[in-house]
Amino acid sequence: MTVNLDAAYWLGLVTSVVLPVLVGLVTTRVTNAGWKAVILLFLSTANGFVVEYAGPHPSGYSVGTAAVLALVSFGTGVLAHFGFWKPVGVARRAQDSFVKAA
């Protein structure tokens, strides 16, 4: 069995790993975790549909494949946040990046 993923799918996977940092950039520390999850879900859904649109597919655009890609993107984003970005402090630093001292 050989796995052949096109560049669009790899870029979508890398984007999924970076999405939690982007959520941290557009929210503050006091933002409800539920809202952060909704923002991550929205960005992951957009990522899945854009990747399916950009990827080469001879049989045409598939909404089902886009939905699966969106779920994979969301899962990857959540796992990257709790498993990588949060423990090393990147999430906190991303949220502090636009905070100015009074």
C-alpha positions as a printed NumPy array, in Angstrom:
array([[  0.   ,   0.   ,   0.   ],
       [  1.43 ,   3.346,  -1.008],
       [  0.161,   6.629,   0.314],
       [  0.258,   9.486,  -2.154],
       [ -0.829,  12.826,  -0.738],
       [ -0.623,  15.878,  -2.923],
       [  0.947,  19.143,  -1.786],
       [ -2.461,  20.668,  -0.983],
       [ -3.147,  17.979,   1.608],
       [  0.275,  18.393,   3.224],
       [ -0.189,  22.165,   3.387],
       [ -3.61 ,  21.625,   4.936],
       [ -2.083,  19.368,   7.575],
       [  0.611,  21.923,   8.423],
       [ -2.068,  24.619,   8.591],
       [ -4.025,  22.448,  11.028],
       [ -1.046,  22.373,  13.374],
       [ -0.66 ,  26.18 ,  13.212],
       [ -4.37 ,  27.03 ,  13.623],
       [ -4.303,  26.975,  17.463],
       [ -1.594,  29.65 ,  17.424],
       [ -3.745,  31.731,  15.074],
       [ -6.676,  31.371,  17.471],
       [ -4.359,  32.548,  20.243],
       [ -3.42 ,  35.597,  18.186],
       [ -7.02 ,  36.681,  17.621],
       [ -8.254,  36.047,  21.172],
       [ -7.22 ,  37.103,  24.658],
       [ -6.489,  35.042,  27.742],
       [ -9.864,  35.944,  29.237],
       [-11.772,  34.75 ,  26.17 ],
       [-14.001,  31.806,  27.035],
       [-12.497,  28.457,  26.011],
       [-15.784,  27.625,  24.282],
       [-15.408,  30.609,  21.971],
       [-11.835,  29.626,  21.203],
       [-13.052,  26.137,  20.295],
       [-15.738,  27.6  ,  18.011],
       [-13.148,  29.792,  16.282],
       [-10.854,  26.781,  15.857],
       [-13.755,  24.74 ,  14.478],
       [-14.633,  27.507,  11.995],
       [-11.019,  27.854,  10.819],
       [-10.625,  24.073,  10.596],
       [-13.793,  23.8  ,   8.522],
       [-12.566,  26.518,   6.187],
       [ -9.208,  24.736,   5.943],
       [-10.861,  21.422,   5.043],
       [-13.01 ,  22.912,   2.31 ],
       [-10.143,  24.988,   0.86 ],
       [ -7.825,  21.968,   0.804],
       [-10.44 ,  19.891,  -0.999],
       [-10.987,  22.706,  -3.49 ],
       [ -7.238,  23.162,  -4.092],
       [ -6.37 ,  19.475,  -4.235],
       [ -6.28 ,  17.657,  -7.546],
       [ -9.229,  15.319,  -7.849],
       [-10.191,  13.814, -11.203],
       [-13.637,  12.797,  -9.98 ],
       [-14.605,  16.357,  -8.991],
       [-15.126,  18.293,  -5.78 ],
       [-16.459,  16.178,  -2.92 ],
       [-18.268,  17.788,   0.003],
       [-17.933,  14.543,   1.958],
       [-14.161,  14.56 ,   1.554],
       [-14.079,  18.234,   2.541],
       [-16.052,  17.428,   5.694],
       [-13.657,  14.62 ,   6.61 ],
       [-10.701,  16.927,   5.994],
       [-12.357,  19.537,   8.251],
       [-12.765,  16.967,  11.049],
       [ -9.161,  15.838,  10.674],
       [ -8.046,  19.472,  10.718],
       [-10.024,  20.188,  13.904],
       [ -8.736,  17.067,  15.627],
       [ -5.168,  17.853,  14.64 ],
       [ -5.571,  21.429,  15.86 ],
       [ -6.922,  20.345,  19.249],
       [ -4.201,  17.721,  19.672],
       [ -1.502,  20.198,  18.618],
       [ -2.813,  22.764,  21.089],
       [ -2.94 ,  20.496,  24.124],
       [ -0.008,  18.283,  23.177],
       [  2.5  ,  20.769,  21.806],
       [  1.645,  24.479,  21.824],
       [  0.226,  24.808,  25.335],
       [  2.943,  22.875,  27.246],
       [  5.791,  24.848,  25.65 ],
       [  4.037,  28.173,  26.277],
       [  3.445,  29.233,  22.682],
       [ -0.301,  29.644,  23.267],
       [  0.294,  32.09 ,  26.122],
       [  2.938,  34.048,  24.211],
       [  0.687,  34.294,  21.151],
       [ -2.07 ,  35.8  ,  23.278],
       [  0.39 ,  38.209,  24.919],
       [  1.908,  39.332,  21.62 ],
       [ -0.537,  42.215,  21.092],
       [ -0.807,  43.228,  24.752],
       [  0.903,  46.526,  25.494],
       [  2.128,  47.579,  28.918],
       [  0.066,  50.333,  30.506]])
